[in-house]
């Protein structure tokens, strides 16, 4: 076997390791939507999640990527949930992005910080089917600046 073929095998082996290492078998849904330069109070971010297993327990997260130029230490959301049978629920959620002394929470080295905030733990989805989750910013400003991406993550416990 020559050196060129050995390099190809080595690269393929490394790619396979990366693919399998990045897979998380507990993740049911993990999606971000880009907000843009401003998040208008009327702009609704919608996520649709298919749930097939109603017997398992789940964790439900909101993922937030914010700029260090964001002017607040928290963010409020309206979370609208629609169940497969059409029933709806609405919650107001606060997520803390910075400590009281102004240090940003979350991870990230540059001017973008990422936070994964647990909203609900050990929940069961009552019905199988498509759930719709709609997020609106509720910060009392018409155009919120400094929020880059918003996502939700649902994983089995």
C-alpha positions in Angstrom: 0.0 0.0 0.0 1.5 3.3 -1.0 1.6 6.5 1.1 -1.2 8.2 -1.0 -3.7 5.5 -0.3 -2.8 5.4 3.4 -3.5 9.2 3.7 -6.9 8.7 2.0 -7.8 5.9 4.5 -6.6 8.0 7.4 -8.8 11.0 6.3 -11.8 8.8 5.8 -11.3 7.2 9.3 -11.0 10.7 10.9 -14.2 11.8 9.2 -16.1 8.8 10.4 -14.9 9.4 13.9 -16.1 13.0 13.7 -19.5 12.0 12.3 -20.1 9.4 15.0 -18.8 11.6 17.8 -21.1 14.5 16.9 -24.2 12.3 16.9 -26.3 12.6 20.0 -28.8 9.8 20.2 -30.9 11.7 22.8 -31.5 14.7 20.6 -35.0 14.8 19.2 -34.8 18.3 17.7 -32.1 21.0 17.7 -32.6 24.0 15.4 -31.6 27.7 15.3 -33.2 30.5 13.3 -31.3 33.6 12.4 -32.9 36.8 13.7 -30.9 39.3 11.7 -29.8 42.8 12.7 -33.0 43.6 14.5 -35.8 41.4 16.0 -39.1 43.3 15.5 -41.7 42.6 18.2 -44.1 41.4 15.4 -41.6 38.9 13.9 -42.5 35.4 15.1 -40.0 32.5 15.0 -41.7 29.2 14.4 -40.4 25.7 15.0 -42.2 22.5 14.2 -41.3 19.3 16.0 -42.6 15.8 15.4 -42.9 13.8 18.5 -43.5 10.1 18.1 -42.7 8.8 21.6 -45.2 9.9 24.3 -43.8 7.6 27.0 -40.3 9.1 27.4 -39.3 12.0 29.5 -37.8 15.0 27.7 -35.8 18.2 28.4 -36.7 21.4 26.6 -34.2 24.2 26.0 -34.1 27.6 24.5 -30.8 28.3 22.7 -29.7 32.0 22.4 -26.8 33.5 20.5 -26.3 37.1 21.4 -23.8 39.8 20.6 -21.9 41.4 23.5 -23.5 44.7 22.1 -26.8 43.5 23.4 -28.1 46.2 25.8 -29.9 44.0 28.4 -28.8 41.3 30.9 -31.9 39.3 30.2 -34.5 38.6 27.5 -38.2 37.9 27.7 -40.1 35.7 25.3 -43.7 34.8 24.6 -43.7 31.1 23.9 -46.8 29.9 22.1 -47.3 26.1 21.9 -49.7 24.3 19.6 -50.4 20.7 20.3 -51.2 18.2 17.4 -54.9 18.4 18.3 -54.9 22.2 17.9 -55.0 23.1 21.6 -52.7 26.1 22.5 -50.8 27.4 25.4 -48.9 30.6 26.0 -46.1 31.3 28.4 -43.9 34.3 29.2 -40.3 33.3 29.8 -37.3 35.2 31.1 -33.8 34.1 30.2 -30.8 35.6 32.0 -27.8 36.3 29.6 -25.5 38.3 32.0 -24.7 38.3 35.7 -25.6 41.2 37.9 -22.0 42.6 37.6 -22.3 42.6 33.8 -20.3 39.5 32.8 -21.8 37.6 30.0 -23.0 34.1 30.7 -22.7 31.2 28.2 -19.8 30.2 26.0 -17.9 31.9 23.2 -14.6 33.6 22.8 -15.5 36.6 20.6 -18.3 39.0 20.6 -21.0 36.3 20.2 -22.1 34.4 23.3 -24.2 31.1 23.2 -26.5 30.0 25.9 -28.5 26.9 26.3 -31.2 27.5 28.9 -33.3 24.7 30.3 -36.9 25.6 30.3 -38.6 22.4 31.3 -37.2 19.1 32.7 -38.8 15.7 32.9 -41.8 16.5 30.7 -43.9 14.2 28.7 -45.6 15.1 25.5 -49.2 14.1 25.8 -49.8 13.4 22.1 -47.9 12.0 19.2 -47.7 14.3 16.2 -46.5 17.8 15.2 -46.0 20.4 17.8 -45.6 24.0 16.8 -43.5 26.3 19.0 -43.6 30.1 18.3 -41.3 32.5 19.9 -41.8 36.3 20.0 -39.5 38.8 21.7 -41.3 40.5 24.6 -38.8 43.2 25.6 -40.9 46.3 25.3 -38.9 47.6 22.4 -40.1 47.5 18.9 -36.8 46.5 17.4 -34.5 44.5 19.6 -30.8 44.6 18.6 -28.0 42.2 19.6 -29.8 38.9 19.4 -28.3 36.9 16.5 -30.0 33.4 16.6 -32.7 31.7 18.6 -33.3 28.0 18.7 -35.0 25.3 20.6 -33.6 21.9 21.6 -35.6 18.9 22.8 -33.8 15.8 24.0 -34.8 12.6 25.8 -33.7 12.3 29.4 
